[in-house]
Amino acid sequence: MYAQDNSDCESFLEQIDELGSSEEKLKKTTFYLEQTQDLNCQFQLWKKRADIFERKFLIDSVSYSLSKATHIAESLSEDELYLEVALSNVYFYVRANKNKQAIEVLNLCRKKLNKNLKSKYWLNYYNRWAYVKDGERDYKSAIKFVDSGIQLGEKFKHTELLHKIYLEKVSYHIRLSQYKEAIISVQKAISIIEKLDSKKRLGFAYFLKGVCYERLRDFGQTVEALEASITTASKYNDLETLARSYSRLSISLGHLKENDRALEVLDSTISISKRTGDYSGLALGYSDKGFILLNNIEDYKEAEKAFLRSNTIFETEEVSQRTKDITSVTNLGGLVMLSEKKKDYAKMLRYLKQYEDGVDNLNLLVNKKTLARFYMQYNEGIGDFKKALKYQRKATKIADSIANKQVRVDVADLEKKYEIQKKEIEVLKLNEESQKQKIRTQKAETKQLIYLGIALFCVLLLLISVWAYIKIRKQQKALTFAHKQLKESHEEVASTNRVKDRLFSVISHDMRNMLIPFQRGGKILKYYIDKKEYEKVTELSHKLQENSLNLSNLLDNLLNWSLEQMNGYTIKVESIMITEELKEIKNAFLPYAKEKNTAINIVGGSEITGVFDKGAFHIIFRNLIGNALKYTENGTITIKFSEQDETIMYEVLDTGIGMSQDQLDNLFKLKKNKTEGTKGEKGTGIGLNLVYRFVELNKGNIKVSSEMNIGSKFELHFPKVIITDESTSETTINLSV
């Protein structure tokens, strides 16, 4: 043993795991800690001691072991190791009611996390802050911290941690009696867990789902969820979840009058908790047994023994303060009910006062409702019906704020949607396998058609480009002639033609650059195909496709601009579904967005309609979204819209590179020098010039704000109603050259 070097630390840990009892494991870790001088190995051994103590529910010993590991990580200057154990220790500080020490550790962790904004430990950091707020009974703040962690987890794809923080969020929603929100979060957690290799936490997720249905008094769904939890927990040997699921199942079985089965599963709870030393689960088991004996069997003597035995466990064994607070209040509630059934109102009042103190400490709506109902029963019993009526109204008011029929309907709808979504995923997987098979069988034929298809596509684009260029040249000559005739009477024409001259110069240069790859593409493709370098063929195809998209957008904007300038643009007003039109535009950009790893989100009421020229609507938002994508990579583009008094407001926000003040001042003007996109994309500026013109045509206005390296925001306002000519239902606005 003394001859072993530091590389044997892994074998140390394996030998510890092979030992049977916790005492043997602790002795062996102590021995290895004395023998090794390697700090990394000492760090792992102290972590192992913390795990052993946690299984024995020795919270102070867990915290001490983690503190030793934290000091070693600090001396090694390993921030990730420090964060791993320090954030774990926060959890045990809170369990030991040491919130002050917990907050001090969190502040130290924040300083280290600021060095790495993509660290996965941000999720643990926000989760631990939520746990601190949970200990302070500030559940709304806890949810805010959890949401911050979820946002970062989804942004940086820390999937392995996301399900844990979603399950924490479920607990806080339950404590606020927000069961619909709790169901949404638990379904998200289940969806994530089902995609992971380890599904051990799936049992706990189904357990929380059962708790939600129990609070909604849908005991059929409760039993179904808890039986799923029991099956999964048994499969993965999750004994703690198994015991709690049995305990909760007994409550629903009691409501369904299945008394024998309820007592049977409670005996399972008590047996498992005794075997594992889980005194929290043991106390819960005796508490739930008391309620079955009280309400269903009506054995008041045995019920009282069960409640008192549950409370005795808190006085003699190590359990978390949270479990102690909740279960003690539950037991007091049982003793209140027992006293009321026995008509012993003096004892009932004594227990009621203790129950009220516990409710004030927990600050849970469900307990406040029960407290009001108890006081109503007490005052009825002593003949004070005026006070009884007062407490009845209070209980009813709280009950209405917790759950109602509509919430249960909404939750049922969520269940249906979730099941449909699961079936759709299964169908998609089958279709995907079928599609892969087809691709394999057609691969040889596809290789032969690649060259021909790309060549035809390039020829078509070249013909379109030549036609467009000839059309532009004719328009330029006509505008130049008009300029000579109207020079003296129309000073504005000079400015317009200078803009056009600049435009044609830029377009000619850009089109020439875009056409060059098509001229050389055929020969290069043939060369790669002859060499059977199909990866190169695919790469070049993507580049040609990207170049063709840029050329298509350029021509599209150019034709729209020329139409507006030559003969006037006719506004055809119609009612459009804003969400549907924006989705259509978004779908066209999805391949480009995927390439730039950028999400495009649409936020607004699906029922909102607008009165708009549909063609102009597409021109405006296609250019704004395309422009945002050009300058955004690994980010987000959000299109928001909402109704205001007489207008509809739209916002296009991106997290791209932003713009300087000089760029903002010249944004809607045609300039020779334009900023390149994140992948070197070039542009003429004609798109934003078109946006500005078509916004004015539709009686709207546009504002732009931006900050370098933060992003840009385009804000547009359009009237809800545009006055039209009743005979034609069209608005015609002729733009003079």
C-alpha positions in Angstrom: 0.0 0.0 0.0 2.8 2.4 0.9 4.5 1.8 -2.4 1.4 2.9 -4.4 1.8 6.2 -6.2 -0.8 8.9 -6.8 -2.2 7.2 -9.9 -3.8 4.6 -7.7 -6.5 6.9 -6.3 -9.1 5.4 -8.6 -8.4 1.9 -7.2 -8.7 3.4 -3.7 -12.2 4.6 -4.5 -13.1 1.2 -6.1 -12.0 -0.7 -3.0 -14.1 1.6 -0.8 -17.2 1.0 -2.9 -16.7 -2.8 -2.6 -17.0 -2.7 1.2 -20.3 -3.5 2.8 -21.1 -1.3 5.8 -20.8 2.5 6.1 -18.4 2.1 9.1 -16.0 0.0 7.1 -16.1 2.5 4.2 -15.4 5.4 6.6 -12.4 3.6 8.2 -10.9 2.9 4.8 -11.3 6.5 3.6 -9.6 7.7 6.8 -6.7 5.2 6.1 -6.2 6.3 2.5 -6.4 10.0 3.5 -3.4 9.4 5.9 -1.4 7.6 3.2 -1.7 9.8 0.1 -0.1 13.2 -0.4 -1.8 13.9 -3.7 -4.3 16.7 -3.3 -6.5 15.6 -6.1 -6.8 12.2 -4.5 -7.6 13.8 -1.1 -10.3 15.8 -2.8 -12.0 12.7 -4.2 -11.7 10.9 -0.8 -13.4 13.8 1.1 -16.2 13.8 -1.5 -16.6 10.0 -0.9 -16.8 10.6 2.8 -19.6 13.2 2.2 -21.5 10.7 0.2 -21.3 8.0 2.9 -22.4 10.5 5.6 -25.3 11.6 3.4 -26.6 8.1 3.3 -26.5 8.0 7.1 -28.4 11.4 7.2 -25.5 12.9 9.3 -25.9 16.5 7.9 -23.1 18.1 9.9 -20.6 15.4 9.0 -21.6 15.8 5.3 -21.0 19.6 5.5 -17.7 19.1 7.2 -16.4 16.7 4.6 -17.5 19.0 1.7 -15.8 22.0 3.5 -12.5 20.0 3.5 -12.9 19.2 -0.2 -13.6 22.9 -0.8 -10.4 24.0 0.8 -8.4 21.5 -1.2 -10.0 22.7 -4.5 -9.1 26.3 -3.4 -5.5 25.4 -2.9 -5.4 23.7 -6.3 -6.8 26.8 -7.9 -9.4 24.6 -9.6 -12.6 26.7 -9.9 -14.7 23.9 -11.4 -13.8 21.5 -8.5 -14.5 24.3 -6.0 -17.9 25.0 -7.5 -18.8 21.4 -7.5 -18.4 20.8 -3.8 -19.1 24.3 -2.5 -22.5 24.5 -4.2 -23.3 21.0 -2.9 -22.5 22.2 0.6 -24.9 25.1 0.3 -27.7 22.5 0.1 -26.6 21.0 3.5 -26.1 24.4 5.1 -29.8 25.2 4.3 -30.9 21.8 5.6 -29.1 22.5 8.9 -30.7 26.0 9.1 -27.4 27.8 8.4 -28.7 30.2 5.8 -26.1 32.8 6.6 -23.2 30.5 5.8 -25.0 29.3 2.7 -25.3 32.9 1.3 -21.6 33.6 2.1 -20.6 30.5 0.0 -23.0 31.5 -2.8 -21.3 35.0 -3.0 -17.9 33.4 -3.3 -19.2 31.0 -6.0 -20.6 34.0 -7.9 -17.1 35.6 -8.2 -15.7 32.4 -9.7 -18.6 31.9 -12.0 -18.2 35.4 -13.5 -15.0 34.1 -15.1 -16.9 31.6 -17.2 -20.4 32.6 -18.3 -21.0 29.2 -20.0 -20.2 27.1 -16.9 -22.8 24.4 -16.1 -22.5 25.3 -12.5 -24.6 28.5 -13.1 -27.6 26.1 -12.9 -26.5 24.8 -9.5 -25.9 28.3 -8.4 -29.4 29.5 -9.2 -30.8 26.3 -7.9 -29.1 26.7 -4.5 -30.3 30.3 -4.3 -33.8 29.0 -4.8 -33.2 26.5 -2.0 -32.2 29.3 0.3 -35.4 31.2 -0.6 -37.4 28.0 0.0 -35.9 27.9 3.5 -37.1 31.5 4.0 -40.6 30.5 2.8 -40.2 32.9 -0.1 -41.4 30.6 -2.9 -42.0 33.3 -5.5 -38.4 34.4 -5.3 -37.3 30.7 -5.4 -39.2 30.3 -8.8 -37.5 33.4 -10.2 -34.0 32.0 -9.4 -35.0 28.6 -10.9 -36.2 30.3 -14.1 -32.8 32.1 -14.4 -31.1 28.7 -14.2 -33.5 27.2 -16.8 -32.9 30.0 -19.2 -29.1 29.5 -19.0 -29.4 25.7 -19.2 -31.5 25.9 -22.3 -29.3 28.5 -23.9 -26.0 26.6 -23.4 -27.7 23.1 -23.7 -26.8 21.8 -20.2 -29.4 19.0 -20.6 -28.0 16.7 -18.0 -28.9 19.3 -15.3 -32.1 20.8 -16.7 -34.4 18.1 -15.4 -33.3 18.6 -11.8 -34.0 22.3 -11.8 -37.4 21.7 -13.5 -38.3 19.3 -10.6 -37.3 21.9 -8.0 -39.6 24.3 -9.8 -42.5 21.8 -9.5 -42.0 21.8 -5.7 -42.2 25.6 -5.4 -45.4 25.7 -7.6 -47.0 23.1 -5.4 -46.2 25.1 -2.3 -47.9 28.1 -3.9 -50.8 25.9 -4.9 -50.1 26.6 -8.6 -50.9 23.1 -9.8 -51.3 23.9 -13.5 -47.8 25.5 -13.6 -46.5 22.5 -11.6 -47.9 20.0 -14.2 -46.3 21.9 -17.0 -42.8 21.9 -15.3 -43.1 18.2 -14.4 -44.0 17.2 -18.0 -40.9 19.1 -19.2 -38.7 17.3 -16.7 -40.2 13.9 -17.8 -39.5 14.7 -21.4 -35.9 15.6 -20.7 -35.3 12.5 -18.4 -36.7 10.1 -21.0 -33.9 11.2 -23.5 -31.1 10.7 -20.9 -29.1 7.5 -20.4 -29.8 7.5 -16.7 -33.6 7.6 -15.9 -33.3 7.2 -12.1 -35.0 10.5 -11.4 -38.0 9.5 -13.5 -39.6 7.9 -10.5 -39.4 11.1 -8.5 -40.9 13.1 -11.4 -43.9 10.8 -11.5 -44.1 11.1 -7.7 -44.4 15.0 -7.9 -47.0 14.6 -10.7 -49.0 12.4 -8.4 -48.8 15.1 -5.7 -50.2 17.7 -8.1 -53.2 15.5 -9.0 -53.8 14.7 -5.3 -54.0 18.4 -4.5 -56.5 18.8 -7.4 -58.4 15.9 -5.9 -58.3 13.9 -9.1 -57.5 10.6 -7.2 -57.8 8.4 -10.2 -55.0 10.3 -12.0 -53.0 10.4 -8.7 -53.0 6.6 -8.4 -51.9 6.2 -12.0 -49.0 8.6 -11.6 -47.9 7.1 -8.3 -48.0 3.6 -9.6 -45.8 4.7 -12.5 -43.5 6.2 -9.9 -43.4 3.0 -7.9 -42.6 0.9 -11.0 -39.8 3.2 -12.1 -38.3 3.6 -8.6 -38.3 -0.2 -8.1 -36.5 -0.6 -11.4 -33.7 1.8 -10.5 -33.6 0.8 -6.8 -34.6 4.4 -5.7 -35.8 3.4 -2.2 -36.4 6.9 -0.9 -38.8 7.7 -3.8 -40.4 4.3 -3.5 -41.2 4.9 0.2 -42.7 8.3 -0.4 -44.8 7.1 -3.4 -46.3 4.3 -1.3 -47.1 6.9 1.4 -48.8 9.2 -1.0 -50.6 6.3 -2.7 -52.2 5.4 0.6 -53.9 8.9 0.8 -55.6 8.5 -2.6 -56.6 4.9 -1.9 -58.2 6.1 1.3 -60.2 8.7 -0.6 -61.2 5.9 -3.0 -62.3 3.8 0.1 -59.7 1.1 -0.7 -58.8 0.9 3.0 -57.1 -2.5 3.1 -54.8 -1.7 0.2 -54.1 1.7 1.7 -52.9 0.1 5.0 -50.9 -2.4 3.0 -48.9 0.2 1.0 -48.3 2.1 4.3 -46.7 -1.0 5.8 -44.5 -1.1 2.8 -43.5 2.6 3.4 -42.7 1.9 7.0 -40.7 -1.2 6.2 -38.6 0.4 3.5 -37.9 3.5 5.6 -36.8 1.3 8.6 -34.5 -0.8 6.3 -32.8 2.3 4.8 -32.7 4.4 8.0 -34.9 7.1 6.3 -36.5 8.6 9.3 -38.2 11.3 7.3 -40.0 8.6 5.3 -40.8 6.7 8.5 -42.4 9.7 10.1 -44.5 10.3 7.0 -45.6 6.7 6.9 -46.9 6.8 10.5 -48.6 10.2 9.8 -50.4 8.9 6.8 -51.4 5.7 8.6 -52.9 7.9 11.3 -55.2 9.5 8.8 -56.4 6.2 7.3 -57.2 4.9 10.8 -58.9 8.2 11.7 -61.0 8.9 8.6 -61.6 5.4 7.1 -61.3 2.8 9.9 -62.5 5.2 12.6 -60.1 3.6 15.1 -59.4 6.8 17.1 -57.1 5.2 19.7 -54.7 3.7 17.1 -54.9 6.9 15.0 -53.7 9.0 17.9 -50.8 6.6 18.6 -49.7 6.8 15.0 -49.7 10.7 15.0 -47.8 10.8 18.3 -45.3 8.1 17.1 -44.6 10.2 14.0 -43.9 13.3 16.2 -41.6 11.2 18.5 -39.3 10.4 15.5 -38.6 14.1 15.1 -37.5 14.4 18.7 -35.2 11.3 18.6 -33.8 11.0 15.1 -31.9 13.2 12.6 -34.3 14.5 9.9 -34.4 17.7 7.8 -36.0 20.7 9.3 -38.3 21.1 6.2 -39.7 17.6 6.7 -40.0 18.1 10.4 -42.0 21.4 9.9 -44.4 20.0 7.3 -45.1 16.6 8.9 -45.4 18.1 12.4 -48.1 20.4 11.1 -49.8 17.5 9.3 -49.8 15.4 12.5 -51.3 18.4 14.5 -54.0 18.6 11.9 -54.8 14.9 12.4 -55.0 15.5 16.2 -57.3 18.4 15.7 -59.6 16.3 13.5 -59.4 13.5 16.1 -60.4 15.9 18.9 -63.3 17.2 16.8 -64.6 13.7 16.1 -64.5 12.9 19.9 -66.2 16.2 20.7 -63.3 17.2 23.0 -63.3 20.9 22.1 -60.9 21.9 24.9 -58.2 19.6 23.5 -59.2 20.6 20.0 -58.5 24.3 20.7 -55.1 23.5 22.3 -54.0 21.6 19.2 -55.5 24.3 17.0 -53.2 26.9 18.5 -50.2 24.7 17.9 -51.4 24.0 14.3 -51.8 27.8 13.7 -48.2 28.5 14.8 -47.0 25.8 12.4 -49.1 27.2 9.5 -47.7 30.7 10.0 -44.2 29.2 9.8 -44.8 27.3 6.6 -46.8 30.0 4.8 -48.7 27.6 2.5 -52.1 28.3 1.2 -53.4 24.7 1.5 -52.6 24.8 5.2 -54.3 28.2 5.7 -57.4 26.8 4.1 -57.4 23.8 6.4 -56.8 26.1 9.4 -59.9 28.2 8.5 -62.0 25.0 8.1 -60.8 23.7 11.5 -61.8 27.0 13.2 -65.2 26.8 11.5 -65.7 23.2 12.9 -64.5 24.3 16.3 -66.9 27.3 16.5 -69.8 25.1 15.2 -69.0 22.6 18.0 -69.1 25.2 20.8 -72.2 26.9 19.3 -70.7 30.2 18.0 -72.3 30.1 14.6 -71.4 33.7 13.7 -67.7 32.9 13.9 -68.2 29.6 12.2 -69.7 31.4 9.2 -66.8 33.9 9.1 -64.2 31.0 9.0 -66.3 29.1 6.4 -66.2 32.2 4.1 -62.5 32.5 4.6 -61.9 28.8 3.8 -64.0 29.1 0.7 -62.1 32.2 -0.5 -58.8 30.4 -0.1 -60.1 27.3 -1.8 -61.2 29.3 -4.8 -57.8 30.8 -5.1 -56.1 27.4 -5.0 -57.9 25.2 -7.5 -61.1 25.1 -9.5 -62.8 23.1 -12.2 -61.1 25.1 -15.0 -57.6 24.3 -13.6 -58.4 20.6 -13.7 -59.7 21.0 -17.3 -56.5 22.8 -18.3 -54.4 20.1 -16.7 -56.3 17.4 -18.5 -55.7 19.2 -21.8 -52.0 19.3 -21.0 -52.0 15.6 -20.4 -53.7 15.0 -23.8 -51.2 17.2 -25.6 -48.3 15.5 -23.9 -49.6 12.0 -24.9 -50.2 13.2 -28.5 -46.7 14.7 -28.6 -45.2 11.4 -27.4 -47.0 9.5 -30.2 -45.9 12.0 -32.8 -42.3 11.5 -31.7 -42.7 7.8 -32.0 -44.2 8.1 -35.5 -41.4 10.5 -36.5 -38.8 8.0 -35.4 -40.4 5.3 -37.5 -40.6 7.6 -40.5 -37.0 8.6 -40.0 -35.8 5.0 -40.1 -37.9 4.3 -43.2 -36.5 7.4 -44.8 -32.9 6.3 -44.0 -33.6 3.0 -45.7 -34.9 4.8 -48.8 -31.8 7.0 -48.9 -29.5 4.0 -48.7 -31.3 2.3 -51.7 -31.3 5.5 -53.8 -27.8 6.7 -53.0 -26.2 5.4 -56.3 -28.8 7.1 -58.4 -28.6 10.4 -56.5 -24.8 10.6 -57.1 -25.4 10.5 -60.9 -28.1 13.2 -60.8 -26.2 15.7 -58.6 -24.0 17.2 -61.3 -26.9 17.6 -63.8 -29.2 19.1 -61.3 -26.7 21.7 -60.1 -25.7 22.6 -63.7 -29.4 23.2 -64.7 -29.9 25.3 -61.6 -26.9 27.4 -62.3 -28.0 28.0 -65.9 -31.5 29.1 -64.7 -30.0 31.5 -62.3 -27.7 33.0 -64.9 -30.6 33.5 -67.3 -32.6 35.2 -64.6 -29.7 37.4 -63.7 -29.1 38.5 -67.3 -32.8 39.3 -67.7 -32.9 41.4 -64.5 -29.7 43.2 -65.5 -31.1 44.2 -68.9 -34.3 45.4 -67.3 -32.3 47.5 -64.8 -30.3 49.1 -67.6 -33.4 50.0 -69.5 -34.9 51.6 -66.4 -31.6 53.5 -65.9 -31.8 55.0 -69.4 -35.4 56.0 -69.0 -34.7 57.7 -65.6 -31.7 59.5 -67.0 -33.8 60.9 -69.9 -36.5 62.0 -67.5 -33.9 63.7 -65.3 -32.6 65.8 -68.2 -36.2 67.0 -69.1 -37.2 67.8 -65.5 -33.9 69.1 -64.1 -34.9 72.8 -63.7 -38.5 72.2 -62.3 -37.7 69.2 -60.0 -34.6 69.5 -57.8 -35.4 66.3 -56.0 -34.8 64.2 -59.2 -31.0 64.9 -59.1 -30.8 63.3 -55.6 -32.8 60.3 -56.7 -30.7 59.6 -59.8 -27.5 59.8 -57.8 -28.9 57.2 -55.5 -29.8 55.0 -58.5 -26.3 55.4 -60.1 -24.7 54.4 -56.8 -27.2 51.5 -56.6 -26.4 50.1 -60.1 -22.7 50.4 -59.4 -22.9 48.3 -56.2 -25.4 45.8 -57.8 -23.2 45.3 -60.8 -20.2 44.6 -58.6 -22.1 42.3 -56.3 -23.8 40.4 -59.2 -20.5 39.9 -60.9 -19.1 38.4 -57.7 -22.1 36.2 -57.3 -22.0 35.0 -60.9 -18.3 34.0 -60.9 -18.8 30.9 -58.7 -21.5 29.7 -61.1 -19.1 30.1 -64.1 -16.4 28.0 -62.4 -18.8 25.7 -60.4 -19.6 23.3 -63.3 -15.9 22.4 -63.9 -15.1 22.1 -60.2 -18.1 19.8 -59.6 -17.2 17.6 -62.5 -13.6 17.4 -61.2 -14.8 16.3 -57.7 -17.3 13.8 -59.0 -14.7 12.2 -61.3 -12.4 12.0 -58.3 -15.3 10.6 -56.2 -14.7 13.3 -53.6 -18.4 13.5 -52.7 -17.8 15.5 -49.5 -16.3 18.2 -51.6 -19.3 18.0 -54.0 -21.7 18.5 -51.0 -19.6 21.4 -49.6 -19.5 23.2 -53.0 -23.3 22.5 -53.5 -24.0 24.2 -50.1 -21.8 27.2 -51.2 -23.6 27.5 -54.5 -27.0 27.2 -52.8 -26.0 30.0 -50.3 -24.8 32.2 -53.2 -28.0 31.5 -55.1 -30.1 32.5 -52.1 -28.1 35.8 -51.8 -28.6 36.4 -55.5 -32.3 35.6 -55.3 -32.8 38.0 -52.4 -30.9 40.7 -54.2 -33.0 40.3 -57.3 -36.2 40.2 -55.3 -35.4 43.4 -53.5 -34.2 45.0 -56.7 -37.4 44.2 -58.6 -39.6 45.4 -55.8 -37.5 48.6 -55.6 -37.7 49.1 -59.3 -41.5 48.6 -59.3 -42.0 51.2 -56.7 -39.7 53.7 -58.5 -41.0 53.2 -62.1 -44.8 53.1 -62.1 -46.0 53.5 -58.6 -46.9 50.8 -56.1 -50.6 49.8 -55.6 -51.5 49.1 -52.0 -54.0 46.2 -51.8 -55.4 46.2 -48.3 -56.6 43.0 -46.8 -57.0 41.3 -43.4 -54.1 39.0 -42.6 -53.4 36.6 -39.7 -50.1 38.1 -38.4 -48.8 34.9 -36.8 -49.4 32.8 -39.9 -47.7 35.3 -42.2 -44.7 35.6 -39.9 -44.4 31.8 -39.6 -44.3 31.6 -43.4 -41.5 34.2 -43.6 -39.7 32.5 -40.7 -39.8 29.0 -42.4 -38.0 30.4 -45.4 -35.1 31.4 -43.2 -34.8 28.2 -41.1 -31.9 26.6 -43.1 -30.0 29.9 -42.9 -30.8 30.2 -39.2 -29.7 26.7 -38.5 -26.4 27.3 -40.3 -25.8 30.3 -38.0 -27.0 28.4 -34.9 -29.6 31.2 -34.3 -33.2 30.7 -33.0 -36.0 32.7 -34.6 -38.9 33.2 -32.1 -42.4 34.7 -32.8 -44.2 36.2 -29.7 -47.7 37.5 -30.0 -51.4 36.5 -29.8 -52.3 33.9 -32.5 -55.7 35.5 -32.8 -54.4 39.0 -33.7 -55.2 40.2 -37.2 -54.0 43.2 -39.1 -55.1 45.2 -42.1 -52.1 45.3 -44.4 -50.9 45.0 -48.0 -49.7 41.3 -47.9 -46.9 41.8 -50.4 -45.6 44.8 -48.5 -45.8 42.9 -45.2 -43.6 40.1 -46.6 -41.1 42.6 -48.1 -40.7 44.5 -44.8 -40.3 41.5 -42.5 -38.3 39.3 -44.9 -35.7 42.1 -45.1 -35.7 42.8 -41.4 -35.3 39.1 -40.4 -32.7 38.5 -43.1 -30.8 41.6 -42.0 -30.9 40.4 -38.4 -29.6 36.9 -39.4 -26.8 38.4 -41.4 -25.4 40.1 -38.2 -26.3 37.4 -35.7 -24.6 34.1 -34.9 -25.2 31.7 -32.0 -27.9 34.0 -30.8 -31.6 34.7 -30.9 -34.0 36.8 -33.2 -37.4 37.6 -31.7 -40.3 39.0 -33.6 -42.9 40.5 -31.2 -46.3 42.1 -32.0 -49.1 43.4 -29.8 -52.2 45.5 -30.1 -52.2 49.0 -28.8 -55.0 51.7 -28.8 -55.2 52.4 -32.5 -52.1 50.7 -33.8 -50.3 47.3 -33.9 -46.7 47.5 -32.7 -44.1 45.1 -34.1 -40.5 44.6 -32.8 -37.7 42.7 -34.4 -34.9 42.2 -31.9 -31.6 40.4 -32.3 -28.6 39.6 -30.2 -26.1 40.3 -33.0 -23.1 42.5 -33.3 -25.1 45.8 -33.2 -24.5 49.1 -34.9 -22.5 52.3 -34.3 -24.1 55.7 -34.2 -22.8 56.5 -37.7 -24.4 53.3 -39.1 -27.7 54.2 -37.4 -27.6 57.7 -38.9 -27.2 56.2 -42.5 -29.2 53.0 -42.0 -31.9 53.6 -44.6 -29.7 55.3 -47.2 -28.0 53.6 -50.1 -24.2 53.8 -49.3 -21.2 52.4 -51.1 -19.7 50.8 -48.0 -21.9 48.4 -46.0 -20.9 46.3 -43.0 -20.3 42.6 -43.7 -22.3 39.9 -41.9 -20.8 37.5 -39.3 -19.9 35.1 -42.1 -18.7 37.8 -44.5 -22.2 38.3 -46.2 -22.3 41.3 -48.4 -25.2 43.6 -49.1 -26.2 46.7 -51.0 -28.4 48.3 -48.4 -31.4 48.2 -50.8 -33.3 45.9 -48.4 -33.5 48.4 -45.5 -34.2 51.2 -48.0 -37.2 49.2 -49.2 -38.3 48.6 -45.7 -38.3 52.3 -45.0 -40.3 53.1 -48.2 -42.9 50.3 -47.7 -43.4 51.3 -44.1 -44.3 54.8 -45.2 -46.6 53.4 -47.9 -48.6 51.5 -45.3 -49.0 54.6 -43.1 -46.5 53.3 -40.5 -43.4 54.5 -38.9 -40.1 52.8 -37.9 -37.6 53.4 -35.1 -34.2 51.7 -34.7 -32.0 51.4 -31.6 -28.8 49.4 -31.3 -25.8 48.8 -29.1 -22.5 47.4 -30.2 -22.0 43.7 -29.3 -25.4 43.6 -27.6 -27.9 43.7 -30.5 -30.4 45.8 -32.4 -34.1 46.5 -32.2 -36.4 47.7 -35.0 -39.8 49.0 -33.7 -42.6 49.5 -36.2 -46.1 50.9 -35.7 -49.0 50.5 -38.2 -52.6 51.7 -37.9 -55.2 49.0 -37.3 -57.4 50.5 -40.1 -56.3 52.0 -43.4 -59.0 54.1 -45.2 -59.7 52.6 -48.6 -61.7 53.4 -51.7 -65.0 51.6 -51.0 -65.5 50.9 -54.7 -62.3 49.0 -55.2 -61.3 48.0 -51.7 -57.8 49.2 -52.6 -55.5 52.1 -51.6 -53.5 53.4 -54.5 -50.5 55.6 -53.7 -48.5 56.8 -56.8 -44.9 57.7 -56.1 -43.6 60.4 -58.3 -40.0 60.1 -59.6 
